[in-house]
Each structure stands twice: as structure tokens, then as C-alpha cells.
Amino acid sequence: MSDLLLQEQQKKSLMIKDLGKRIRMARDEARMSQLQVGVSLGVTDKTISGYESGRIAPPIDKLIQLADLFKKPITFFLGADPRDYKVASRLRAVEFSLKEIRKQLLEIKLISEVKDLDS
């Protein structure tokens, strides 16, 4: 097995374990048992245990059901932090505002070169 393939398998394994931790975190926040979650998803509590331990990855339809059940964006389970989106959105708004300010300053500069604003 090549080193690259081994690295990819290790990366996938870590992603599945992280997914499991996030499922467990959401379940704990909801104060639900593995059995309750399993019944909601139509699977056994052992399956939920497998998801949480990272032994198995939930299929996409079950992941969508988990997101609905726990009222979390699916990106939460995939490792994205919703706060990152808020920060990025604010930064884009600031960048847009700065572009507008630069544009206005340039216009003022051009006008001041043509007219003597002090008189």
C-alpha cells in the first residue's frame, strides 16, 4: 500500500471519528439516549453507538435526519463551525464598505484637483 493511500485512509478515519464526536455532542446537548436517537432514525442503538465511536459512518440520509433531529446545520456534523460563516460574512461586509470608502475618497481627490476647495 502506498504512503499516499495510507495517508488518505488515516485522514478518512479521523474525519469519521470527528463526525462521531459531533454526533455524540449533539445527542448529549439534546439529552437523548442512543436508543431514542436510534428509534427516531429507524436504526438500532448499536448503530448510533457505531456512528459515535467512528466505527461506521452514517449514510447521507441518516446524517440529514440527525441534523433535523438535533436542529443543527449539516455542516456542523461535517466539521464546519457556523461562527466561521458569521465572521467571514462580516469581513466581506467590511471589505465592501472599504471599497466604497476608497471610491468616494478617490472621487473627492479628483474633484479637489480640479477645483480649489479652500476658496
N, C-alpha and C positions, 0 to 999 in steps of 0.2 A: 504494500500500500504506500502510495507516495505521501510525502510530508504535507503537500497541499491538500490532498484529500483528507488526511488525518486532521489537519487544522480546521477544515470545513466541518467535519463531523463533530469536533470538540466545540466549535462555535455554535452549531445547531443544538447540541446538548445543553450548553449554557443558556441559550435562548429559551429552550423548553423548560429548564429549571426556573428561570426568571419568570416565565409565564405562570408556572405553578405557584410561585411565591405570591404573585399578584392575585391569582385566583383565591388563594388562601386568605390574603389580606382583605379582599373584598368580602369574602364569606364571613370572616371574623367581624368586620365592620357591620355587616348585616345581621350579625348574631344568629346565624343559621348553622345547623349541623350539616355534615356531609350528606346524611340521609335526606334532609329536607331539600337540599340543592339537587340531589340525585332525582328525587321524586318530581321536582319542578322541571327537570331536563329530560325525564324519561329514561334515566340510566341508574345504575346501582351506586350505592355509597362507595363501593370499591373502585368504581370508575372515577368518581370525584377524587378519591384518595390518589389514584394514579395520576390524574391531572396535576394535583397539588404537589406531588413528590417529583414530578418531572419524568416519571417512568413512561407516560404516554402523553401525547399532545391531543387536545380536543379538536375534533373536526370543526371547520369554519361555522357550520350551522349551530353547533353547541356553543361555540365562542360567542356568536351573536346572541344566543339565548342567555348566556351568562351576563353579557353586557346589559341586556334588557332587564334581567332579574335583579342585578345589583345597581341598575341605573347609573352605569358608568359608560363613557365612550369606549368603543372597541380599542381605540389607540392606547387606553390605559393598560390593557392587557398585553399590548404589543410593545410596551416599554416607553411610550411617549408620555411626557408629563404635560397635562393641559396648561399648567402655568407657563411652560415654554412658549406655547402659542400666544398667550396674552402678552408676554414680554416682546416676542417677535412682532406682534401686531402693533404694539405701542412704538417700537423702534421704527417700523415702516411709517407710522403717522408722523413721528418726529422728523424723519428723513424727508418726507413730503413737505412738511412745514418749512424746513430749512431750505429746500429748493425754491419754494415760493418767496421766502425772505431774500434769498440771493438774487432772484429775478427782480424783485422790487428794488433792491439796492443797486443793481445794475442799471435799471431804468432811471433811478434818482441820479446816479453818476453821469449817465448820458445827458440827462436834462441839465444838470449843473455845468457840464462842459459847454453846452450851447448857450445857456442863459447865466447871467450873473445873479445868483440867488441872494446875495447880500444887499443889492440895491433896490 
